[in-house]
Amino acid sequence: QVQLVESGGGLVQPGGSLRLSCAASGIILSSNNMGWYRQAPGKQRELVARLTSGGTTNYADSVKGRFTISRDNDKNTVYLQMNRTKPEDTAVYYCNVGPYSVSRLNYWGQGTQVTVSS
């Protein structure tokens, strides 16, 4: 079974940094597309960052220049480095991995809560 285990969420002050991790088993990250999504109460789940198997990255305009998606092939882990965080970044963050460009066709992690507050 494919498992995506997320960690690194928590409370951070505005302007602070946080790094989310998604450790994968049963699937090779370097052979798949990867993405981080987030969902806040009352809002739809939205794409935060995506890294394709070909190395192409995409970021939501709201996080561009602040967040970075990357992977460690040896650890089979995908990361989301969050810098200069804002209260609007508060949400449950989910990792998504699979061969398809359509996220709903891929595997999802369980989600990790990120709260940006002073």
Secondary structure, DSSP 8 states (H G I E B T S, - for coil): --EEEEE--EEE-TT--EEEEEEEESS-GGGSEEEEEEE-TTS--EEEEEE-TTS-EEE-TTTTTTEEEEEETTTTEEEEEE-S--GGG-EEEEEEEES-SSGGGSEE---EEEEE--
